[in-house]
Amino acid sequence: MYLPVLDPNTWSFTPELLPQNTYLVGGAVRDALLGREKPKQDLDFVLEKDVIATAKAIANRYKAGFVLLDAEREIARVVFANATADFARQEGESLEIDLQRRDFTVNAIAYNFLTQELIDPLGGYPDLQAKILRMVKPSNLQDDPLRLLRCYRQAAQLGMMIEAETLAVIREFAPLIATVAAERVQAELNYLLEPCSNIVWLKAAITDGLLSPWLSISPSLDLVDSAFHLLKETWWKIGQELVNYLKGSANLSLIAVAKLAILLPSNPELAAIKLSELKLSKVEIKAVSNIINCWLEFGDKLSKLSIAEQFFLFRQAGVNFPAIALLALTKGVAIKDIAPLVNRYLNPTDPVAHLVPLVTGNELMQALNLPSGRLVGELLLKLQIAQAEGKITTSEAALELAGKMMN
């Protein structure tokens, strides 16, 4: 079977440096059979011997990056400008034995790029055509329990269903997820949280015990997708901000953070503990905690906030406000009731959502002959509330009001 994506003519290197009995395997073959193309070519090779030497030779010949991923198991990566190639030692005495040690049949297909032949002893290609994820054997999942969670991620990623016996084994072995490094769990969870992932599989991973040590099912989760699309259709910019990555995070979008806020305990301190266990970054934990705190303080009265309360909401939420709007819709707040808040947020000159203070602390101290301290901060806050409420519009009026407050 000719697979154009895996044709050596498309590689960043020529195959002459590869030893005999080298095969393409795993995700690269699976994705080629599915017709899934990536922005950067990602190739996985299995070799009988000389893995590290081969990878180094290719990296040196083509002035590419070389990364030793696992010295003991002989796994190395060569990084080109527009591609990566992973090289691993064949496990066992034959290619068939190597394929028998993989997680799911769709990932246990090899491809001979010279003869254009598929090597598929486990029936992975028929499963791929039927959109079924089927384990190779239970012990393979038990030996690396992250594969249990990865099954749900791949089901979401590839639009596949999990075969019944495989699902039963996953549920049986689910407690083993506690033995997996939190960073590895987080990597799989991150994908399940993103808008491109079917929320069904995130729910299933929690219900089946793979994410339940950290997350709990909430009825609001079922409404996230419809709430997101409603916000996006009504205010395109809000939808865009929800899918953007958090500033300072390369892993989570704002909508992913909103989902975490829904699935975590409503106590911000407990939520932060769960996120720390999952090894999320300080930026990510701060964002989730901020959303939970904002909802606890303002969520029940979003449709009837005073101007001062709106000011405090925007001041506290900052760039996380779109997540608050999303949560509101998932919890039954009508879109007409949050529309005034959203419109304020989207207006960069709005005096409530984006207030620019009329005076600074230094100006206040100089005008009123005040020392630096808490009083200055308290006066500034009162002036900002008065400004948001439209009671003052100039710096002169602000200083005059501050003087009256002092008296």
N, C-alpha and C positions, 0 to 999 in steps of 0.2 A: 504494500500500500504506500503510495507516494504521499508524503506530508510536506507540502511546500515550506511551511514554517520551520521545519527541521532539516531542510536541505543544507548540506555543508556550504553551499555557495552563499547562503545568507549569514553564515557565522562571521565572527570577528577574527577568526583564525582558520587556517587550513588544517584538515585532519591528519596530515602526514606525521605529526608528532605523537599521535595517539597510538598506543600499542594495539596489537591484535586483540580481538575479543573485547572491544570497548563498545558499550551500548548506551543509548539514551534511555532514561528511565523516569518513572515518577510523574510529578506534576507537569513537566515539560511535555511528555508524551500525551498525558491525559488532556491537557489544554489544547494541544495540536489537534487531537481527535475531535474535540468539541468545537474547534474553530475559534477558540478564544485567543485573541492577540493582545499582547501587552505593549506598553510604550517602549519598554526595554526588553530585549530578548533575554530569556532566563533558561539556561540549559543545565540539565543534570546528567552526569555521566557515571557509569559504574565500570571499574577496571579490575582486572584480575590481579595486577601487581603494579609496582612502580608509580603509585598514585602521586605522591608528593613530588617526586622527580619530574614526572610528566607535567604537572601543573606549573612547577617552577620554570621548566623549559619553555612552556608556552608563554608565560608571563614575561620572561626575559626576551624571547624572540620578538614579541609584539609590544614591548615596553608597557605592559599592563600591570595593574596592582595584583599583589599576591597576598592571600590571607590564609593562614593555617587555622582551620576551624577546630580540628580535633586530631592531635598528633597520634594518640593511641589507636583510634579507629581509622586513621589515615583519611581524613576529609579535608579538602582544601578548596579555596575559591580563587578564581582569576577574574579581576574586575576590569572590563573594558569601558570605553566612553559610553557606549550604548548597549552594553550587554554584560551579563555575568555568567560564568560557567563554573559549576560545582563539580568536583571530582571526588569520588568515594571508592574505597576498596570493596570489592564484591564480598558479601558475607556468605561464607560456606564454600563448598567445593565447586558449585556450578551456579550459573545465572538463575536457574529455576529455584534453587535453594534460597538464593538471595531474595527473589520475588516472594517466596513463601513467608519471609520474615517481615513483610510490610504490613501496613495497617488495614487498608481496604482494597478490594479487588481492582477498583478503578485507578488506584495508584500503583498497582503491581503489574503494569504493562511495560515491556521493553521494546525498543525499536532499533533495528540494525540499519543505520543510516547509509551503509554501503549497498546493501541488497534491497533496501526499502521493505523489510519484512518485520511484521509485528510478532513479538514473542509474548503470548498471552495464555499461560498454562492454567490460570485461575478464572478465566471467563470475565475478565474486567471489561473488555470491549462491549459484550452484550449488556452488561450491567450499566455501562455508560450510556448506551443507546436507550435503555429502559429507564434511565435517570434513577438508578438505585445505588445506594451506598451499602455495601455488604462487607463485613469483616472478613479478613483472610482466615483467622482463627482466634478464639477467645484469649489464648495466652499472649498473643501479640499486643492486645489492648491492656492486658494485666501487667505486662512487663514495662510498658510506658503509659501510665494512666492519663497523660495529657491527650493521648489519642482519643480518649472517651469524649472529651470536650471538643476536640478538633473535628470530630464527626459532625457535630451540630454546626460548627462554623462552615465546614465544607458543604453541608446541605444547604445552608443559606447562600453561600457564595456561588454554588453551581446549580441551584434550583432543583435539587434532588430530594428524594425521600429515603429514609433509613429503613432498611429491611427488618422485618419483625424480629427475627432471632438475634440480629445484631443489637437492636434496641433493647431487648430483654437482657442481654449480656451487659450492655452499658449501664442499665439501671442497677444490675446486681453489683457491678464493680464501682459504682459512683463514689462510695466513701473513700476510695483510693486517691481521689483528687486531692485530698489533704496532704498527700505525700509529695505533691508536685511543687516545684519552686513557684512562688507567687508571681514572679516576673513572667513565667511561661503562661500561667493562667491568664494574666492580664492581657497578654498579646492576643489570645483567642477572644477574650471578652471584648476587647476594643472593637474588633470587627463586628461582633454581634450587636453592638450598640449603635453602629452607624446607620444613617438613613437608607443606604443601599442594601441593607440586610433585612430580610423578612423577619418581622418581630415575632412570628410564630416560633422560630428556633431559639430566640432569646428566652421566651417563656418556657419552652420545653426544657432547655438546659437548667433552668431554675427548678421547675417542677420535678425533673428526674434526678435532682440531687447534686448536679455538677457545679452549680453556682449558689445553691442554697446556704452554704456556710457564710455567705456575705450578703446575698440579695434575697428579697421576698417579693412574691407576686403582688401586684396592686391592680385593681380594676382600671385605674387611670392609664395603665400601659396600653390597653387595647385601643385607646382613643388617641394615642400619640400621632400615628400616621395621618389620620383624618384631620386632627388639629393642625398639624404641620402644613398639610396641603391647603387648608382653609386660610391660614395665615399667609402662605406664599401667594395664593391667588388674590388675596385682598391687599396685601402689602408686600410686593416682591422683595424689597430690601430686607424685611424681617426674615423672610425665608432664606435669603442669601446669608445673612448673619448667623442663622441657626446651623447652616452646613459648613461654615468656616471653622477652621481649627482655632482653639483658644490661643490667644497670644501667649507665647512661652511654652506651648505644648505641641509636639509633633504627632500626638497619638489620638487626641479626642476633639471632636467638634462640639459646638455649643449644644446641639440637640442630643448628643451622646451624654453630655454632662446633665442635661435635663432628665434624661431617662434614669440616670443614676440617682438623681434627687427623688424620683418617684419610687425607685426600688429599694432605697436604703431606709433605715429607721428615721423617723421624723425628728428625733433628738440629734441635733447637729454634732454633739460630742461623740455619740455612739456611731454616727455615720462616718465621722473622721477616722475613728478607730478601724472600722471595716475597710475604708479606703487605704489606710496605712498598711493593713495586712495584705492588701492587693498590690502594694508597692506603687501606688499612683504618686505622681510628683506633687510637690507642695502647691504649685500653681493649680493643678487639677483638683486637689482636695479643697483648696481655698474657694474655687469657683462653685463646687457642689455645696459646700457649707454655706456660702453666700446665698445661693438660691433657696436652700432649705430655710435659712433664717428669715429671708425676705418673705417667703410664703407664710411662715408662722406668724410674722408680725402684721402682714398686710393682706394675706390671701382671702380671708373671710369677708373683707369689706372693700374689695377692689373697686366695685361699682359706686361706692359712696365715700370715697376718700376726700377729706378737705384739701384745700390747696397746700396747706402746711404738710399734711400727711403725704400728698403726692410728691412734694419736694423731698421729703425724707426717703420715700421709696426710690426715687430716681438717684438720689445721693448714695443710697446704700447699694442698689443693684448695679449701677453703672452699665457697663457693656453687657452684663448678664440679663438685662431687662427682657430681651426676646424670649429667653427661657421662662421667665415669669409669665409672660403672655401665653406661652405654650401650655404651661401647667394649668393656668386658669381655665383654658378651654377643655382640658382633659378632666377637670374637676367640676364641669357643669356651668361655668360662667359663660354667659352669652357674649358673642363677639361684639354686639352693640355696646355692651357694658365696659369692654376694655378698649374700644375704639378711641375714645378721647385720650387715654393714656398712650396708646400706640402712636397716635398722631402727634402728641407732644414729643415723644421720644424721637420721632423721625424728623422733627423740625429743629434744625441745629441752632436756631435763634430763640427757641421757646424759653421764656424766663423761668419756668418751673423745672423742666427736664434738664436744661443746659444753662443754668444760671451763671452769669459772669458777675462776680461781686462788684459792687459800686466802689468799695473802699478796701484797702489792704490793712493788715494789722499794724504795719508801721505808720500808715497815714492816721489811723485811729489813735495810736499812742501819741503821735506828735500833736494832733489837734486837741486832744483832751488831757495831754500831759500825764499819760498813764504809764506805769512800769510794765514790762513784759510779764505775762502770767495768765492764769486761768480766766480772769475777768475779761481780758481782751478777746479770747476765744469765744466766751459766752456772748459778748456784745456782737461780735461778727456773725455768729449764728442767728441771733435775734434779728439783726439787720437783713440777713439773707432771706429769712422767712418773710419779713415785711416787704422785701423787694419782690419775692415770688408772688405775694398777695396783691401786688400793685400799689402798695401804700407809699412807696418811695421809688423814684426813677432817676435821681441824680445823686452824685457824690455829696453835694452840698446838703441835700435833704437827708442823706444817710448820716452825715456827721451831726446834723441838727437833732435828729431822732436819738442818736447815741448820747448826746449831751442831756437830753430830757430823761433818758433811761438812767443816767448817772444821778440825776436829781430825784 
